[in-house]
Amino acid sequence: MSGHLACIGVGMMLGAHLTPRARGHLEAAEVLFALVSDPLVEHWLATLHPGLRSLQGHYAEGRPRPQSYRAMVDSILAEVRAGRRVVAAFYGHPGVFARVPHAAIAAAREAGFEAVMEPGISAADCLYADLGLDPGQHGCAHYEATQLLIEARRLDVHAWLVLWQVGLAGDRSHAVRESTPAQRQELVDRLLRDYPAQHPVTLYEAATLPVGRPRIDTVPLAALATAPLSMATTAVLPPRGRAPQAGVGNPC
Ligand SMILES: C[S@@+](CC[C@H](N)C(=O)[O-])C[C@H]1O[C@@H](n2cnc3c(N)ncnc32)[C@H](O)[C@@H]1O
C-alpha cells in the first residue's frame, strides 16, 4: 500500500532545531499536519509547506483531550489510507509526553502502512542544557504530574525528579488548560511525603524563540501551588542527598 506516515519533531526553538532528516520528510510530504505550541512556529512551518493543516482545531474548550487526540489520529489516518505521503509535525520530540504521534504510528502500522518517527529536541533536552543537569549523575525520573497523584508510586528521592504538565497538576477532567491552586496543592501534599517543605523546585520554560531566554525560577516546594505555572512549565526537583552506597553482597 502506498500511504506512508512520518511523525517528526521540530524541536523547541522556532527554526533552530529542525534536523536535516526531519526537513527531508517535510519536503517530501504530500500532506502536512502540525500540532505545535506556538502560532509563530505553525506560521514558519507553513512557509516550508504552504498546504499545512493545523491539528489545533480539534481542541475545544470543555472537550476532553483524549477525544481531541482521537480526532487528530483519525484525520491523519484518513490521508494515509488515501495513499498519501503524510507528515505530522509536533513541537519538541514527537515521542516524548505526546500521545498522538505514538497512536497514529501504531494505527498506521496496524492498517499495514509504513510509519516512522523522527526524533526532535525535546523540552528535556533543553532542560539538561539550560540547568546543567546530567541525568546520568544521580539518575533522573520523569513523570506526568497528575500521574503521581493517580498511581501509587515510590519516588527515588536520591535522583532528579522532572514533573511534566505541572500547570495541569491535579486536573482529572482533561478538559481545561490549567488547574486550580487547590488541585496543585494535591501535588504539593504528595511531594511533601518525600521532600521537606523548603526543598527547591525549579520552574523551567525553554526559550522558543532564538531571541528569547529560558525561564528558570526556583521556589520552595511549599510555594509550588501558588507559583505562576503555564502549559509550558516543567518542574525539576534536585536529589534529596546522596544515595546510600550498596554494601558488599547487596545486589542493589
Ligand atoms: C504534551 S507535553 C509535550 C512535550 C514535547 N513533546 C517535548 O518533546 O518536549 C507538554 C509538556 O511539555 C513541557 N513543555 C512544553 N513546552 C515547554 C517549554 N517551552 N519549556 C519547558 N517545558 C515545556 C511541559 O511540561 C508541558 O506541560
The ligand as an SDF file (V2000), in Angstrom:
LIG
                    3D

 27 29  0  0  0  0  0  0  0  0999 V2000
    2.3270   17.3360   25.9640 C   0  0  0  0  0  0  0  0  0  0  0  0
    3.9280   17.6110   26.6070 S   0  0  0  0  0  0  0  0  0  0  0  0
    4.8500   17.8100   25.1200 C   0  0  0  0  0  0  0  0  0  0  0  0
    6.3380   17.6100   25.2770 C   0  0  0  0  0  0  0  0  0  0  0  0
    7.0750   17.6640   23.9560 C   0  0  0  0  0  0  0  0  0  0  0  0
    6.6800   16.5740   23.1080 N   0  0  0  0  0  0  0  0  0  0  0  0
    8.5910   17.6430   24.1200 C   0  0  0  0  0  0  0  0  0  0  0  0
    9.2420   16.8800   23.4130 O   0  0  0  0  0  0  0  0  0  0  0  0
    9.1320   18.3970   24.9220 O   0  0  0  0  0  0  0  0  0  0  0  0
    3.7080   19.2160   27.2480 C   0  0  0  0  0  0  0  0  0  0  0  0
    4.6380   19.4810   28.4160 C   0  0  0  0  0  0  0  0  0  0  0  0
    5.9560   19.6560   27.9140 O   0  0  0  0  0  0  0  0  0  0  0  0
    6.6460   20.5780   28.7170 C   0  0  0  0  0  0  0  0  0  0  0  0
    6.9590   21.7640   27.8950 N   0  0  0  0  0  0  0  0  0  0  0  0
    6.3150   22.2150   26.8160 C   0  0  0  0  0  0  0  0  0  0  0  0
    6.8930   23.3530   26.3650 N   0  0  0  0  0  0  0  0  0  0  0  0
    7.9170   23.6010   27.2100 C   0  0  0  0  0  0  0  0  0  0  0  0
    8.9060   24.6110   27.3010 C   0  0  0  0  0  0  0  0  0  0  0  0
    8.9560   25.6300   26.4390 N   0  0  0  0  0  0  0  0  0  0  0  0
    9.8040   24.5320   28.3060 N   0  0  0  0  0  0  0  0  0  0  0  0
    9.7820   23.5350   29.2150 C   0  0  0  0  0  0  0  0  0  0  0  0
    8.8860   22.5510   29.1670 N   0  0  0  0  0  0  0  0  0  0  0  0
    7.9710   22.5860   28.1930 C   0  0  0  0  0  0  0  0  0  0  0  0
    5.6980   20.9950   29.8490 C   0  0  0  0  0  0  0  0  0  0  0  0
    5.9150   20.1230   30.9640 O   0  0  0  0  0  0  0  0  0  0  0  0
    4.3730   20.7500   29.1920 C   0  0  0  0  0  0  0  0  0  0  0  0
    3.3360   20.6110   30.1360 O   0  0  0  0  0  0  0  0  0  0  0  0
  1  2  1  0
  2  3  1  0
  2 10  1  0
  3  4  1  0
  4  5  1  0
  5  6  1  0
  5  7  1  0
  7  8  2  0
  7  9  1  0
 10 11  1  0
 11 12  1  0
 11 26  1  0
 12 13  1  0
 13 14  1  0
 13 24  1  0
 14 15  1  0
 14 23  1  0
 15 16  2  0
 16 17  1  0
 17 18  1  0
 17 23  2  0
 18 19  1  0
 18 20  2  0
 20 21  1  0
 21 22  2  0
 22 23  1  0
 24 25  1  0
 24 26  1  0
 26 27  1  0
M  CHG  2   2   1   9  -1
M  END
$$$$
